[in-house]
Amino acid sequence: MLNMKRKFLISTFIVGFAAFSACSSELSSYENKIKKEAESFNQDLSSIEIKKRALRLTKWSSLDYFEKDIQKFLDQDKANPPPRNAILFIGSSSIVFWKTLETDMHPFRVINRGFGGSHIAHVNNYLEEIVLPYNPRGIVFYCGGNDIFGLKTPEEVLQDFLHFYKTIKANLPEVKVFVIGIKPSAAREYQKVKHIQWNDSVAKLSDKNENLFFIDVRPTMLLENGKPNPDLFVEDGLHMNSKGYAIWTKLLKPYLESNFKPDKTNL
């Protein structure tokens, strides 16, 4: 009995130590990324500021960070099963706050499964819960900006998207995926080069894949001087108002109309 207790304690210690080491390594990695980004913008951050942000990013990047949001979707699905063969909108807060989505996309039936603050890795973590079971005929995808804000490189974000797209192709081979490019915003204008790089990589990918479409919203959301149009955003300079969503609707809906017949029951 004593030996069994010792083995259990040793095993518990090893598991705990491994988890602690992994967390420490991730925290250290974020600290280095934060320092590097600060230096590139000539920012002077204290060690405490760097540590605090690294802790926030470490917590945010956890794959189960949005577990409560997903559970709400699952509870909602049980109480009111979503329509089959609809068009699924999934991604981050710009999908969440699209309150006029059903009206804007009429007569197409839609399902909104955006959860604010999400990274593509978070979406990937819940594909079996809030994507595949709906068997949608189309998926509108908006995500990636939070990933870059969370200090992932455009290349890393692309790899996460490739995982998403390959999983969709393997499980729902007939489904068409429409990717809305990362929008310009005053709040994250300093990362525009990375946004454009990611947008370009997905655009090129769409040229090679028949059922993948890229909608570049960036040009239409800029002023003549190349800056984000503030009239399209709420006070935080990041999230859109009704004018912003009107632009998205105008750019996206023709893609849906040219690829799908409207559901007659929703006319």
N, C-alpha and C positions, 0 to 999 in steps of 0.2 A: 504493500500500500504506500509506503513512504517513497519507494522508487518511482511509483506511478505519479505521485504528487510532484516529485522533483522534475520528472519528464514533462509534466503538464506546465509547470512554472517556467522551465527552460524554453519550451515550445512557445508559450505566451510571450516570453521576453524577446525571443527571436523575431516573432511576427511584429510585435510592437516596435522593436528597434528598426526593423526593415521599413515599416511605415513611417517612422520618425525620420529615418535617413532619406527616404524618398521625398518627404515633405520639405526637409531642409534643403535638399538639392534643388527642388523646384523653386523654393523661396529665393535661394541664392541666384538661380538663373534669372528670375524676374528682377532682382536687384541690379544685376549686371545690365539687363536690357534697359531698365529705367535710367540708369546712369548714362548709358550710351545715347539714348534718345535725348536726355537733358543736355548732354554735351553738344549734340548736333544742332540744338536750338539756343546754345549759349545760356542755358538755364543753370542757376546755382541752387541745387536742392540739398537740404541737410540730410544727414544719415537717418534721422528720425522720419522725415518726409518720405524718403526712399523706402524705408522699412514698412511704413504704414501702407504705401501704395502697393508694395510687393505682397503684403498680406492680403489686401483686398483682391488683387488679381489672382492670387493662389486660390482663394475661396471661390471667386467667380468662375474660374476655369474648371472647377470640380464638375464632373459629368452629371452628378445628381443634384446640382444646385437648383434646378427648376422642378424638382420632384413634386412639390405641392401644386404647381401649375398644371402639370401633366395629369395628376390625380383628379383635378377639377374637370379636365376634359373627359377623362374616363367615366367619372360620375355622370357628367352631362350626356355622354353617349348612351349610358344605360337607361337614363330617364327619358331621353329623346333621341333615338338612333338617327344619325345623320343620313342624308340621301345617298344612295349608291349612284355610281356613274356621274358624280358631280365634278366640279373643278375645285381642287384643294389649294387654298392659299396658306403657305407656311413660311415661317421665318421670324424675324425680330419685331421690335415695337412698331415699325412702319406698317406692318400687317395688323398688329393688335389694334392700332388706332384708326384703322380704315373702317370707320363706323358706317359709312354709306356703301360699303362693298356690295351688299346684296342688291341695292338699287342701281348702283353704277354698272354692275355686270349683267343685269336683267336683259334678256330672259334666261341666261345661263344660271343653273343652280350652283351655289358655291358653299364651301365649308371653310371657315376661318379658324386656323389653328396656329396663329402667331402667339409667341410668348416673349414678352419684352425683355431685352437684354441678352437674348440668346446668341450663342456662337453656332457655327455650322456643326461643330462637334456635339453640341447639345441636341440639335435636331437629329443628327445621326444616332445618338444614344436612344432616341425614342421612335425610331422608324417603325418598329413592330407594334407600337401602341397607337400612334396618331397619324400614320401615313398609310402603311400597307393595308390595314384592315378596311379602309374606306373604299379601296379599289376604284380610285378616281380615274376619269378619262383624261384629265390634264392636271398638272401641278404648276402653280405659279409660286416661284421661290424668290424670297428677298432676305438675304443674310450675308454676313461677311464684314460689314463695317465695324461691328463690335469686336470681331476677331482681331482686326488691324488695330483698333483702339486698345485692345488688350495685349498689344505688342507681338502678335504673330506676324510673320512676314507674308507678303502676297503669295509666295510659293507654298508656304505651309497651309494657307487658307485654301489655295487651289487643290491641294491634296485632300483636304477635308471635303471639298465639294465633289471631287472625283469619287470619293467613297460613297457619297450620297447618290450621285448619278449612276454609278455602276450597280449599286444595290437596287435602285429603281428599275434599271434595265434588266437585271437578273430576275426580279420578282414580278414586275409589271411591264413586260417588254413592249406593249402597245401604247403605253402612256407617253404623252408629250409633255415635256418640261419647258417652262418659260421662265427664264431668269431675268429679273429686273436688276440692272446694274446698280452698283453703289451710288447713291445720289450725292450731289454736292451739298454741303451745308456749312454755314459760317462757323459753327461750333467745332468742326473737324476739317476745316479748310487746310490746316497745316499738314494733313495727311493725304492731300489730293493726289500726289504722285503715286502713292501706294494704291489708292483707290483706282486710279486710271490703269495702273499695271494689272490689277486683278480683273478689272472689267475687260481689258484687252485679251487677257488669257482665256476668259470664258467665251468671248466673242469668237476667238479663233477655234475654240473647241466646238462651238455650235456650227461652224462652217463644215466640220468633219462628221457631224452626227445629225442624221435626218430628223430625229424627234427631239432635238434640243434647239431652243430659240433664245436669242439674247436681245433684250430690249434696253437700249441705251437711253436712259432718261436724263443723263447729265447735260447734254447741250441745250435742251429746252428749258432747263432750270437755272441757266446762267444769264447774267446781265451782259450787255455789249462789252463791258470791260473784263469779262471772264470771271467775275465774282458771283457767288451764289445769290440768287434773287431773294432778298429778305421778305418780300411780300408773300412768299410761298410757305413761310414757316411761322410757328408760334414763338413765344418769347424766348424759349431756350435756344433758338437758332439751330436746332437739330431735328425736331419733329415737325411734320408738315401740317398745314391747315387745309381747309377745303379747296383752296386754289391749287395747292400742291397735288392733292389727290385727283383733281380734275385733269391735270396734265397727265398723271399716271393712267387714268382711265382712257384718255384720248389716245395714248401711245399703245396701251396694252390691248384694249378691246378689239381692234382690227385683227390682231393675231388670233384671238379666240374665234372671231367670226369667220375667218378664212380657214380655220382648222376643224371647227365643230359645227354641227347643226344644233340650234337651240332646242332645249327640252320642251316638247309641246305642252306638257303638263304645267309648265311655268310661264306660259304665254299669257 
